Amino acid sequence: MKNITVLAVDDIEANRISLQYLIDEYIDNVELLLASSGEDALKITYTNNVDIIILDIQMPGLDGFATAKYLKSNPKTQDIPVIFLTAAFKEEEFQQKGFEIGAIDYLTKPIDNHQFTNKLKLYKEIILKNKELKAVNDNLYTALQNEIQLKEKVQAQQLEIVEQSKMAALGEMIGNIAHQWRQPLSVISTCASGMHLNIKLDLIKAEELETNIDMIMKTTNELSNTIDNFRDFTYKDKIKPFNLSELINKCINTEDYILSKNDILIITSLDDDIEVTNLANSLFQAMINIIHNAIEALNKIEGKKYVFICTKKDEHDNIVLTIKDNAGGIKTENIHKIFEPYFTTKHKSHGIGLGLNIVYKIINDSMLGNIKAKNSRFKFNEESYEGAKFVITLPKEI
């Protein structure tokens, strides 16, 4: 197998035969191509993969310097190493010109056989090493491109999973909102129909009218707040400043119906002065997921059911948000797995184990924070409890 291809260009046949002999005799694995003019040399380089060119300078028609200029001006051939070999142009100024054109060497005739073959062997080794390096680089580039494509595919899948999780949360939120709205809508309907009847019977009193209108305005304001919470969650997230206590209270209000329905009491200890610049909607979703997990765990126990939410700043001015319940905690063998994708202790009809994995990605990757889970024993109202505790640490600003 030939390792490299050498093109020897000389208008004198005897010189070409001499070069052929030296290369065939002293250098292994070389495919030698011969050209008798600069024009022929250009044609050969355009149709063959030439690794190195030995180029005579004094030739009729296109001389060596002109041929080299053409080669160096063409993107296909500009990187082919050129060795000038001449009997006529031995002066230093010509050597300088040859190197300025881009030659890697400038040899003169008569040829010193040992010097010529040793140099050509050296250039051959360099060319082979460059080929090996290029092959390695090409393989690395291909591997890198494959890794990038795989990463993009994984990211796309993760985004799709996040969106699916969000849509599932939205569906549950819509159900909660529908339940939350029944009572205030009933209040509005009762007030309005009562007012309408009394007006028809001419029994309406100014004081009663004012009371009913105040009740309707208060109730519609509650409905409006629910819409705001839902609208904020559906907007595409962006970094913005927000008050942490306000966001937590929105989250609690959104889940108010399902919490009340399951007799779960939220106990808060919030620092109302904490302002954060981060992804508000993402944190909202993370909290919804954690609270949903707590609700599912609390529904398996008897007795009092609590979710505790606490906020504070640590010694580094980071924000610490703690959410814990009294559902008994997570099994020891599972505690280190809960943030892994597809890990779940639920029946497959109730989830595929991506909720807490999404929470982990939201907090750690999107919000540049940290979330940890552990089991916690604590006292509340003189009674001892045990449950899961999630500690979210966030920078004050990103």
Buried (B, 14 or more C-beta within 10 A) or exposed (E): EEBBBBBBBBBEEEBBEBBBEBBEEBBEEBBBBBBBBBBBBBEBBEEEEBBBBBBBBBBEEBBBBBBBEBBBEEEEBEEBBBBBBBBEBEEEEBBEBBEEBBBBBBBBBEBEEEEBBEBBBEBBEEBBEEEEEEEEEEEEEEEEEEEEEEEEEEEEEBEEBBEEBBEBBBEBBEEBBEBBBEEBBEBBEEBEEEBEEBEEEEEBEEEBBEEBEEBBEEBBEBBEBBEEBBEBBEEEBEEEEBBBBEBBBBBBBBBBBBBEEEEBEBEEEBEEEBBBBBBBBBBBBBBBBBBBBBBBBBEEEEEBBBBBBBBEEEEEEBBBBBBBBBBBBBEEEEEEBBBBBEBBEEEEEEBBBBBBBBBBBBBBEBBEBBBEBEBBEBEEEEEEBBBBBBBBBBBBEE
